[in-house]
Amino acid sequence: HIQDPASQRLTWNKPPKSVLVIKKIRDASLLQPFKELCVYLTEENNMIVYVEKKVLEDPAIANDENFGPVKKKFCTFREDYDDISNQIDFIICLGGDGTLLYASSLFQGSVPPVMAFHLGSLGFLTPFNFENFRSQVTQVIEGNAALVLRSRLKVKVVKEHREKMTVQNGIEENGVVSANLEKEGGKQVMQYQVLNEVVVDRGPSSYLSNVDVFLDGHLITTVQGDGVIVSTPTGSTAYAAAAGASMIHPNVPAIMITPICPHSLSFRPIVVPAGVELKIMLSPDARNTAWVSFDGRKRQEICHGDSISITTSCYPLPSICFQDPVSDWFESLAECLHWNVRKKQNNFAVEEEE
């Protein structure tokens, strides 16, 4: 039985009480929408609003006396220090696609439903306009909305123990907090949940990258070029699309493997089934190291002996639709990427009969 994508609906076991509001940092145009939304949520819906601490450090918010009483009701948190994953019923994003990716990074397990307002530059993943936010938010709180479950990738990075990689109290030398840091047999293990893509590239080296790609334990190919992208269907319209891959609807259960500028005329992007286990390692004869990033974050070097394991996560991101998963996706293709946009061909003029 193939499920109808439009049949996925948001239903609440009980009304949502806490909401996380994610606002794009350093964007003055979002200050007024942010204030209006927070007043509406706290005063008219009596909800507990969570906001990242650095959002409230903006002088335009900190010095606004009228917003002060509302701000005092907020619960604040700091990324990488405070775990709020079990305290949030509902997420609202104000900004561009980056705010949705940021929301994904905050939840390494189950993700609450996400409602994303288009207040950024591209807006492929943010279907809602802010003009009618009151009626739209009310509709979602009441549970009358369609959902698309955006699959994520579960990524495990295993690094050989090296002196320069020493970690103290979960914080690396550069001050970045290690996500889900573990030690296995003297090796450093980090895990990530990725919404768009894992990118392995050659970094600052002038040599081609040379990495081996394994699928369920079998070596399928060696990538010689600038690197390789392993993406979800959601990520197929991001970096993968720029590298020449097909665009896949987020309801398709799949993982995409897309080379970046491969030194081969026949290395085409491929799609493999969701749930397979991919493993990427430096080739034994690679001239240089490689670098890896996860949704554009947590960039780090990969050396000989290190490995990157990738599979489909059991924790998708539930994204609330404006209309339904099919209409929203094709609307974004047309509006944001101008898919198949061209001047129409003129028809033949019908000559009048004498």
Secondary structure as GFF3:
##gff-version 3
##sequence-region A 1 354
A	DSSP	three_ten_helix	5	7	.	.	.	ID=ss1
A	DSSP	beta_strand	18	23	.	.	.	ID=ss2
A	DSSP	three_ten_helix	28	30	.	.	.	ID=ss3
A	DSSP	alpha_helix	31	39	.	.	.	ID=ss4
A	DSSP	pi_helix	40	44	.	.	.	ID=ss5
A	DSSP	beta_strand	48	52	.	.	.	ID=ss6
A	DSSP	three_ten_helix	53	55	.	.	.	ID=ss7
A	DSSP	alpha_helix	59	62	.	.	.	ID=ss8
A	DSSP	alpha_helix	68	71	.	.	.	ID=ss9
A	DSSP	beta_strand	75	77	.	.	.	ID=ss10
A	DSSP	beta_strand	90	95	.	.	.	ID=ss11
A	DSSP	alpha_helix	97	106	.	.	.	ID=ss12
A	DSSP	beta_strand	114	118	.	.	.	ID=ss13
A	DSSP	alpha_helix	133	141	.	.	.	ID=ss14
A	DSSP	beta_strand	147	150	.	.	.	ID=ss15
A	DSSP	beta_strand	153	159	.	.	.	ID=ss16
A	DSSP	three_ten_helix	163	165	.	.	.	ID=ss17
A	DSSP	beta_strand	182	184	.	.	.	ID=ss18
A	DSSP	beta_strand	187	194	.	.	.	ID=ss19
A	DSSP	beta_strand	197	201	.	.	.	ID=ss20
A	DSSP	beta_strand	209	215	.	.	.	ID=ss21
A	DSSP	beta_strand	218	225	.	.	.	ID=ss22
A	DSSP	beta_strand	227	231	.	.	.	ID=ss23
A	DSSP	three_ten_helix	234	237	.	.	.	ID=ss24
A	DSSP	alpha_helix	239	242	.	.	.	ID=ss25
A	DSSP	beta_strand	254	260	.	.	.	ID=ss26
A	DSSP	beta_strand	270	273	.	.	.	ID=ss27
A	DSSP	beta_strand	278	282	.	.	.	ID=ss28
A	DSSP	beta_strand	290	294	.	.	.	ID=ss29
A	DSSP	beta_strand	297	302	.	.	.	ID=ss30
A	DSSP	beta_strand	307	312	.	.	.	ID=ss31
A	DSSP	beta_strand	317	320	.	.	.	ID=ss32
A	DSSP	alpha_helix	325	336	.	.	.	ID=ss33
###
